[in-house]
Amino acid sequence: MKALQTEHGVSEMCLTFAVSRSGYYDWCRAQRKTPATAQLDDEIREVYQEHRGRYGSPRVTRVLRQRAIPCSENRVARRMRVLGLAARKRKAWVPRTTDSRHAGPICSNLLLDREPATQPHQVWLGDITYVATGEGWLYLAGFLDVATRQLVGCARQKRGTVPRKASSSTAIAAANTPAGPTGSYSKKSAPCRA
């Protein structure tokens, strides 16, 4: 069609060959693509696949420049859009402190049936939480005295199972008090689970 374009009109040839005009012009545009653009596309695909689809245009541009391939971030972004490449986002990790899918018995709250605590060290409440720090997640287990609302004991650790955290917190709390509690409730401690 391109060779006959000087002799016949584009509309006439598109009707004869059953080709749309927009399809013909898209083909012409693709033919004008410079070898440098085709080479850049190959490099972009290579970097994208090397990093398992996690790199977007800023990082791909940085890698291409390290390989001494001149390009701008906008051009790389445009070529990635044309190629259908987009960075995959990493799923955020959230630490889990409770196993809700277990076969063990569920503990009932025994404190609902008791008289309210009036003296220290009668009833302790325990729980576990986690805190995001610059070094990663920090798990924190603690016990409160119900009567005084004072922290009786706590323990922290980078990782581990819930029973170990709860038992270490209980040990610290017991060491800090003259006598252990007459009752305690911790929804996360073993052998029962919440």
Backbone torsions as a table, in degrees:
resi	resn	phi	psi	omega
1	MET	NA	-37.6	-177.6
2	LYS	-65.2	-37.3	179.9
3	ALA	-69.2	-31.3	-178.2
4	LEU	-89.7	-0.8	-174.0
5	GLN	-61.7	-29.7	-179.4
6	THR	-75.2	-26.8	-178.2
7	GLU	-91.0	-33.3	-176.3
8	HIS	-126.9	156.1	176.8
9	GLY	-75.2	153.7	-178.7
10	VAL	-63.9	-42.4	-179.7
11	SER	-60.6	-43.3	-179.6
12	GLU	-63.4	-43.9	-179.5
13	MET	-68.2	-37.2	179.7
14	CYS	-63.4	-39.3	176.5
15	LEU	-65.6	-42.2	-178.6
16	THR	-64.7	-43.2	-177.0
17	PHE	-92.4	2.9	179.6
18	ALA	56.4	49.0	178.7
19	VAL	-123.4	141.1	177.3
20	SER	-75.8	150.3	179.6
21	ARG	-63.4	-41.3	-178.9
22	SER	-65.0	-37.1	177.8
23	GLY	-63.9	-40.3	178.4
24	TYR	-63.7	-45.6	-178.2
25	TYR	-68.9	-33.5	174.7
26	ASP	-62.4	-41.0	178.8
27	TRP	-63.7	-41.9	178.9
28	CYS	-61.6	-41.8	179.4
29	ARG	-64.1	-39.7	179.3
30	ALA	-66.0	-32.2	179.2
31	GLN	-70.3	-28.0	-179.2
32	ARG	-79.9	-6.0	-178.7
33	LYS	-58.2	127.3	-176.5
34	THR	-73.0	153.8	176.0
35	PRO	-59.1	-31.0	180.0
36	ALA	-65.3	-38.4	179.2
37	THR	-67.8	-41.7	178.1
38	ALA	-62.9	-39.9	178.7
39	GLN	-66.8	-41.6	178.3
40	LEU	-61.9	-41.7	178.5
41	ASP	-59.8	-41.8	178.7
42	ASP	-63.7	-42.5	179.3
43	GLU	-64.6	-41.6	179.8
44	ILE	-62.3	-46.4	178.3
45	ARG	-59.1	-41.8	-178.7
46	GLU	-62.8	-47.9	179.7
47	VAL	-63.7	-43.3	-179.5
48	TYR	-59.3	-44.5	-178.8
49	GLN	-73.8	-33.9	176.9
50	GLU	-58.2	-37.3	-176.9
51	HIS	-101.7	23.6	172.8
52	ARG	52.3	37.6	175.2
53	GLY	74.6	12.6	-178.4
54	ARG	-89.6	-15.7	-176.2
55	TYR	-92.2	133.2	172.6
56	GLY	-95.7	-170.5	-174.8
57	SER	-61.2	-37.7	179.3
58	PRO	-61.9	-44.5	-178.9
59	ARG	-72.5	-39.5	178.6
60	VAL	-61.4	-42.3	178.2
61	THR	-59.4	-43.9	-179.3
62	ARG	-60.7	-44.1	-179.9
63	VAL	-66.1	-41.4	179.6
64	LEU	-63.3	-39.5	178.4
65	ARG	-67.3	-34.8	176.2
66	GLN	-65.1	-28.2	177.1
67	ARG	-87.7	10.5	178.3
68	ALA	64.1	35.7	174.6
69	ILE	-105.3	112.7	-177.5
70	PRO	-71.2	128.2	178.1
71	CYS	-166.0	157.3	176.4
72	SER	-105.1	158.3	-179.6
73	GLU	-63.3	-38.4	179.6
74	ASN	-63.4	-40.7	179.8
75	ARG	-66.3	-42.0	178.2
76	VAL	-63.0	-42.3	178.6
77	ALA	-61.5	-43.1	180.0
78	ARG	-63.9	-45.5	-179.2
79	ARG	-66.3	-36.4	178.0
80	MET	-65.4	-38.1	176.0
81	ARG	-62.1	-44.9	-179.9
82	VAL	-62.5	-39.2	-178.8
83	LEU	-80.3	-8.5	179.9
84	GLY	74.9	30.3	-179.9
85	LEU	-104.0	128.9	176.9
86	ALA	-141.2	144.6	-178.3
87	ALA	-67.7	135.9	174.9
88	ARG	-85.2	134.1	180.0
89	LYS	-84.0	141.3	177.6
90	ARG	-76.9	134.7	178.3
91	LYS	-71.2	131.9	-179.3
92	ALA	-67.5	135.6	178.9
93	TRP	-92.4	130.8	177.3
94	VAL	-120.8	124.5	-179.6
95	PRO	-65.7	148.1	-179.9
96	ARG	-110.4	129.0	178.7
97	THR	-110.3	-10.1	-178.3
98	THR	-128.5	134.0	172.9
99	ASP	-99.2	99.9	-177.1
100	SER	-81.8	-14.6	179.9
101	ARG	-105.4	76.9	-179.2
102	HIS	-130.4	161.9	-178.7
103	ALA	-97.1	-5.2	-177.5
104	GLY	-71.9	166.1	179.7
105	PRO	-71.0	151.7	177.4
106	ILE	-96.6	125.7	-178.4
107	CYS	-72.9	140.5	174.0
108	SER	-88.8	158.2	179.4
109	ASN	-81.1	100.3	-177.3
110	LEU	-70.3	-16.7	-178.7
111	LEU	-73.7	-17.8	179.0
112	LEU	-68.5	-27.6	-178.4
113	ASP	-91.1	-2.9	-175.5
114	ARG	-98.5	161.4	170.5
115	GLU	-71.4	150.7	177.3
116	PRO	-60.9	142.5	-178.9
117	ALA	-70.6	131.7	-179.6
118	THR	-114.1	-22.3	-178.3
119	GLN	-113.3	150.6	175.1
120	PRO	-61.3	152.2	175.7
121	HIS	64.5	24.0	173.1
122	GLN	-89.7	-44.4	-177.1
123	VAL	-138.8	132.3	175.0
124	TRP	-116.0	146.4	173.1
125	LEU	-114.8	137.1	-178.8
126	GLY	-128.6	151.0	176.9
127	ASP	-158.2	167.3	-179.2
128	ILE	-128.2	141.3	174.5
129	THR	-143.6	176.9	177.9
130	TYR	-135.2	150.2	-176.6
131	VAL	-129.4	132.1	176.9
132	ALA	-78.3	127.2	177.1
133	THR	-123.5	175.0	177.9
134	GLY	-65.2	-22.6	-178.7
135	GLU	-98.2	-0.9	-178.5
136	GLY	128.6	-161.6	-178.5
137	TRP	-85.2	139.7	177.0
138	LEU	-118.8	121.7	178.0
139	TYR	-89.0	137.9	-176.5
140	LEU	-130.9	124.2	177.1
141	ALA	-117.1	140.3	-179.2
142	GLY	-151.4	159.7	177.0
143	PHE	-126.6	134.0	177.0
144	LEU	-111.4	143.4	172.3
145	ASP	-82.7	127.2	-175.2
146	VAL	-66.3	-40.5	-175.4
147	ALA	-70.1	-45.6	-174.5
148	THR	-95.3	-12.9	-176.1
149	ARG	58.5	29.5	178.3
150	GLN	-99.1	148.5	174.2
151	LEU	-74.8	117.4	-177.2
152	VAL	-84.5	-38.1	-179.9
153	GLY	-168.2	156.0	177.7
154	CYS	-150.6	161.2	176.8
155	ALA	-145.0	149.0	177.9
156	ARG	-132.9	149.8	174.5
157	GLN	-159.7	157.6	-176.2
158	LYS	-68.2	-46.2	179.2
159	ARG	-155.2	169.2	179.8
160	GLY	146.1	-178.3	-178.3
161	THR	-89.7	158.2	-177.2
162	VAL	-61.7	-46.4	-178.4
163	PRO	-58.1	-37.7	179.8
164	ARG	-63.8	-42.3	179.8
165	LYS	-65.0	-44.8	-177.6
166	ALA	-66.1	-40.8	-178.5
167	SER	-69.5	-36.2	178.8
168	SER	-67.7	-36.2	177.6
169	SER	-66.7	-40.5	178.2
170	THR	-63.1	-41.3	180.0
171	ALA	-63.4	-42.8	178.6
172	ILE	-63.6	-44.0	-179.1
173	ALA	-64.2	-42.2	-179.2
174	ALA	-65.5	-34.9	179.8
175	ALA	-69.7	-24.3	-177.2
176	ASN	-92.3	0.8	-176.5
177	THR	-126.3	150.6	-179.4
178	PRO	-66.3	-37.2	178.6
179	ALA	-141.7	144.3	179.8
180	GLY	-65.8	173.1	-178.8
181	PRO	-74.7	156.3	174.3
182	THR	-82.3	-13.7	176.3
183	GLY	-159.6	146.2	177.0
184	SER	-144.4	156.7	178.6
185	TYR	-140.1	124.1	175.1
186	SER	-138.9	116.0	-174.8
187	LYS	-68.9	-13.5	-176.2
188	LYS	-109.0	1.1	-172.8
189	SER	-87.8	157.2	179.3
190	ALA	-82.9	159.5	3.1
191	PRO	-85.0	-16.8	178.7
192	CYS	-85.3	151.0	179.8
193	ARG	-129.1	151.4	179.5
194	ALA	-86.9	NA	NA
